[in-house]
Structures are given as C-alpha cells and as structure tokens.
Amino acid sequence: MNLPKYFKSILWFADFNNISLEKDKNVILFQTLEKGRMEHLRFLAKMLGAKTIYNFAKKNSKRFSRKSIVPFAKTLFDKPSPVPHPIDK
C-alpha cells in the first residue's frame, strides 16, 4: 500500500516510491511517533488500528528520543472512550 504524500516529510531518508506500509511498518510507525503530526497518526490508526500503534510504542519505548511518546500513545490509543476520540477529529 502506498502512503499519502505528506509522509515524505518524516520519511525523507527513504526512497518514497518504494516504501510500503506492509513491508516497512516498523520504520513508518517509529518515524510517525517520533516526528509525525496528527494526520500521520490518524492515517495509521485507520490502516493498522489504534491498538497496534500503542503496542508498538510500548514495545519500543527505549528507542524513542522522548519519554513522553509512550504516555502520549497511551492517551490517544489505549482505551475506548464514550466521547469522540481526539484522533477522530
């Protein structure tokens, strides 16, 4: 699957024409959590599921440059909410 063009800004080091969500999922998730915007997260949540993003953040917590990434991912993706979720806006 091809990614939207706005992913180029966080995957500057990759050959964007040859990157795919299926084979490069870990790199895409890592870069999105490190450098991405909400539009990146929204897209990945729709394609992979919110739980996948949170589980990836937890599993790779020691690799991130900021300690706040895992709590951020937990807030956005870990628990269902009775009110509209911020990621859905």
C-alpha positions as CSV (number, residue, x, y, z in Angstrom):
1,M,0.0,0.0,0.0
2,N,1.2,3.4,-0.9
3,L,1.4,6.1,1.7
4,P,-0.1,9.6,1.3
5,K,2.5,12.2,0.1
6,Y,2.5,14.0,3.4
7,F,4.5,11.1,4.8
8,K,7.5,12.2,2.7
9,S,8.3,14.8,5.4
10,I,9.0,12.2,8.1
11,L,10.5,9.5,5.7
12,W,13.0,11.8,4.0
13,F,15.7,9.2,4.1
14,A,13.8,6.5,2.2
15,D,13.0,6.0,-1.4
16,F,9.4,7.1,-1.1
17,N,8.3,5.4,-4.3
18,N,9.4,2.0,-2.9
19,I,8.2,2.3,0.7
20,S,5.1,0.4,1.7
21,L,3.1,0.1,4.9
22,E,3.2,-3.7,4.7
23,K,7.0,-4.2,4.4
24,D,8.1,-1.0,6.2
25,K,5.6,-0.9,9.0
26,N,8.1,-0.6,11.9
27,V,10.0,2.2,10.3
28,I,6.8,4.1,9.5
29,L,5.4,3.7,13.0
30,F,8.7,4.7,14.6
31,Q,9.1,7.8,12.5
32,T,5.4,8.8,12.9
33,L,5.6,8.6,16.7
34,E,9.0,10.4,16.7
35,K,8.3,13.1,14.1
36,G,4.8,12.8,12.8
37,R,1.7,15.0,13.1
38,M,-1.8,14.1,13.9
39,E,-2.6,13.5,10.2
40,H,0.0,10.7,10.2
41,L,-1.4,9.2,13.3
42,R,-5.0,9.3,12.0
43,F,-4.0,7.6,8.8
44,L,-2.1,4.8,10.6
45,A,-4.9,4.4,13.2
46,K,-7.3,3.8,10.3
47,M,-5.0,1.4,8.4
48,L,-3.4,-0.5,11.3
49,G,-5.7,0.1,14.3
50,A,-5.1,2.2,17.4
51,K,-4.0,-0.8,19.5
52,T,-1.2,-1.6,17.0
53,I,0.2,1.9,17.4
54,Y,0.1,1.8,21.2
55,N,1.6,-1.7,21.3
56,F,4.4,-0.6,19.0
57,A,5.1,2.4,21.3
58,K,5.2,0.2,24.4
59,K,7.4,-2.4,22.8
60,N,9.9,0.2,21.5
61,S,9.8,2.7,24.4
62,K,13.6,2.6,25.0
63,R,14.3,3.6,21.4
64,F,12.4,6.9,21.4
65,S,14.2,10.2,22.0
66,R,11.4,11.5,24.2
67,K,10.0,9.7,27.2
68,S,6.6,11.3,26.6
69,I,5.9,9.3,23.5
70,V,4.5,6.2,25.2
71,P,2.2,8.1,27.6
72,F,1.1,10.2,24.6
73,A,0.3,7.0,22.6
74,K,-1.5,5.5,25.7
75,T,-3.7,8.6,26.0
76,L,-4.7,8.5,22.3
77,F,-4.8,4.8,21.5
78,D,-5.1,2.6,24.6
79,K,-8.7,3.0,25.9
80,P,-12.0,3.3,24.2
81,S,-13.8,6.5,25.1
82,P,-17.6,7.2,25.3
83,V,-16.9,10.7,23.9
84,P,-15.4,11.3,20.4
85,H,-11.8,10.4,20.5
86,P,-9.3,13.3,19.7
87,I,-7.7,11.3,16.9
88,D,-11.1,11.0,15.1
89,K,-11.5,14.8,14.7
